[in-house]
Amino acid sequence: MKKIFLVCREDLREESFCLPWEQQAEPSAAEVIVVIGGDGTMLHAIQRYRDFNLPFIGLHKGGPSSIGFIMNEFNQQNLEELDSDKIQFIESRFLAADLSSDGQSIKTVYAFNDVNFERTGTQALKVDVSVNDETYFAPIQCDGILVASATGSTAYNANAGGAILPVDSNNLILTAIAPQRCFGWNTSALSENETVSLELVESDKRPARFVADGVNQGMNFTKADIYSSPKTVRIGFAENSNFRKKVMDLQFRGRIGR
């Protein structure tokens, strides 16, 4: 019997779930972290418990707007397969963002889904955009600009019109949020070996905050160097799970398939 540490969405914490595993009070005593809820619950669990280096298995229980891209549907067949180790694991690399201001390094933050600059004032941002020190926009004007991991490409990036990647790749997506039409560009897929540099222009006049996985990191940064980190997380799916199909449906139809 697997030893698990259970994480539930807040509104589910008082419910009793019949799970075929032995629950532990602390993640340090567990072999796997099981998350019940939606993708947001999984994202928060990964951020909070990633340093325990345990695999994560998601069981999706959500409302009609909850998709559960990186989770298994909560049903008996999936529970039986997960319990008998009929599991496919994908390994996803975290994004790292080295944040600086006026050439002075400040900190490095990590994200599972995405990182982005977004405007906080009334004026559009001006952002110099470089990949591997080659400048592509100097600058681009937009409401924001983000870099997403493959697993994160189905989240904010997709809503911003960005390209969607297979969740078991480790490539990156660079996407502008509401760019001015004159630039004729919105999104580009990049390999996992690229480094994206985003530098704010006229930051005093056009203030922006930096956000990692939806968490505001502050406004005292003018540049972010973003790349795939060596830090990884493993996510488990029951063998019959259609996690690849969910993404394929979104790629080809712009919605979850019928």
N, C-alpha and C positions, 0 to 999 in steps of 0.2 A: 504494500500500500504506500502510495506517495505521501510524503509529508509536505503540506502546502501552507503558505501564508495567504490568507484570503483578504482581498480588498474589494469593497462594495461601494457603489454609488450611494450618496448620502441617504436618498429616500428608500434604499433597499437594505439599510444596515439592521433594521429590526426584523427583517424577514428571515425565516428559517429555510435553508436550502439543503436538499438531500444530495450530498456529494459523496462520491466513492473514495474519498481521501481523508487522511488524518490531518486535521487543522492544527497549526502551531501558533503560539501566542506571539512569537517574534520571527521576523524573516530570517534571522541568523540560524534558526533551527530548521528551516524549510529546504526542500529540494527544488521547489518551483513556486512562483507567485501566480495565483489565480485571481483574475479580475472579473467582477460581475458588474455590468452596466453598459456604457457605450464607449465610443472612441475617446471621448473626453476623459472618462474615468481611467481608461488604459493609458492615455498620455500622462495624466497626473501621477499614476502609479509608477510608470517608467521613470519619470523625472525624480520622484521621491526615493525609489528603491534601486536605482540603476547600479549603485556602487556595491550592491551585494553580489553582483555577477551571477544572478539566477535567471533562468528562462522565464518568460511570461506566457500565460495562456489566458486568453480572453473568452468570456461567455457573455454573449450579447443579450441584454434585456433592456430594450429601449422603446420609446414611443414611435409614432409614425415618421417623425423627421430624423430618427436615429438610424444610421445605416450599418455601422459596425464593420467597416472595411477591414480592420485588423483584428477581428474577433470571430469566434465560432458561434453559430446559433446555439442557444441554450436548449438542447433537446436530448432525448435519451440516446439516440444513435451516436451523437458526438461525444457524450459522456462515456459511453462504453468504449469507443475507439481511443479516446484520450487515456482512459484508465488502463487499456491493454497496450499502451505505447504505440498505437498506430497513428503516429504524429509526424507531420512534416514541419521542419523548422526553417524559418528564414532568418538570416542574420543581417541586421541593418546597422549601418554606421551612423553615429551622431554627426551632426554638423557642428563645427567649431567656428566661432567668430572672435577674432582678435580686435578689440575695440580700442580706438585711440582718439586723441584730440590734439591738433596742431603738432603732430609728430611725436607726441608723448603717449606711450603705451599705458592703458588704464586697466583693462582686465580682459579675460577670455571667458566667453559664455558658451554653453552647449545646448543644442536643441535636437529633438527627435524629428519634429515635423518641419519647422521653418523658422527663419529669422528675417526681419525686415526693418527698414526705415519707413516711417509714416509721418506725414505732415501733421502738425498740431496747430498751425495757423491758417489764415485764409488764403494764402498764396501757395501755388504748386511748388514742389521741391525742384531744385536743380541738382542733379547728381551726376558726377563723373563715374563712368562705368568701365572697368578694365577687367580683362581675363588674362591671367598669367602675364601681367604687366603690359599687355597690349590694350590700348584705349579704343573703345568702340563708340562711346558717347562722351562728349565733352562740352556741355553736359546734356542729359535728357531731362525733360520736364514732365513731371508726373505727380500723382498724389502720394505715391510710395513705391518701393521696389523691394522685392523679396527673393530669397534663395530658399528652395525647398529640397528636401531629400526625396527619394523615390516614394517612400511610404507617406511622406507629407504632401506629395503632389496631388493627392485626392482631396485635400482639405482647403485651406485658404487659397492656395495657388489655383485650384480648379475654379473656385468662385471668381477669381480675378481673370479668368480666361487663359490660364497657363496650361501648357502641355502636361499630359498625365502619363506617368511611367509605370511599367510593371513593378509591383511592390517588392519583388525579390531581386531587383537590380540595385546598384548602389550609385547610380548616376544622380546628377543634380539638375534642377530646373531654376533658371533665372527669369523672373517675370516682373514686368512693370505694372503698377496699379494705376489705372486710368491715365495712360500716357497721352500726351498731345498727339493728335492724329498725324501731324506733319512728319513725325518720326517714322511712321510706317512699320513699327515693330512693337511686339508685345511680349514674346516669350522665346526662349532658346533652351534646348537640352544640352547639357554639358557632361563630360565624363567625370568620373569620381576623382580624377587626378588634377582637375583644374582648381585654381584659386581665383575667386571673384573679389574684386576690390570695389567698394562703393564709397565715394567721398562726396560729402555735402558741399555745395557751392552756395555762397551767401547765406550761411547757416544762421547768422544773426537776424537777417531779414526774413528767412524762410525756415523757422524752427521745426525740428523733427525729433521724435523719440525713436529709440531702438527697442524692438520687441523680439523676444525669443520664446517660441511656443506659447504665444499669447500673453506672456508676462512682460510688463514694461520694465526695461532695464535702466531707463533714465534718458535725459536729454543732453548730457554733457559729453557726447561723442560726435565727432565729425567724420570719422572713417571707420569702416569695418572690412577686414580681410577674412573671407569666408571660405571654408574648405571642409572636405570630409575628414573627420577625426578618426584616429585609431580606436576610439571607444566604440564598442558595439553592444547590441542587445539582440537576444534570440527570442523569437515569437513563434509559438507552436500552434499548428492547425490540425484538426482531425483530418484523416486521409480523404474523407468524402467532402470536406469543406470546399465551397466554391469561391474562395477568396480571390483567385485569379479572375474568375468570371465576373465578379463584381466590378473589377477594374476595367476589364475588357468592355463590358457593357457601357461604362462611363466614357471610355475612349471613343467608341464607335457610335454611340447613340446620344451622348450628352446627358444621360439619365440612367437610372438603374433599370436593367432589362425587365421586360414583361414575360 
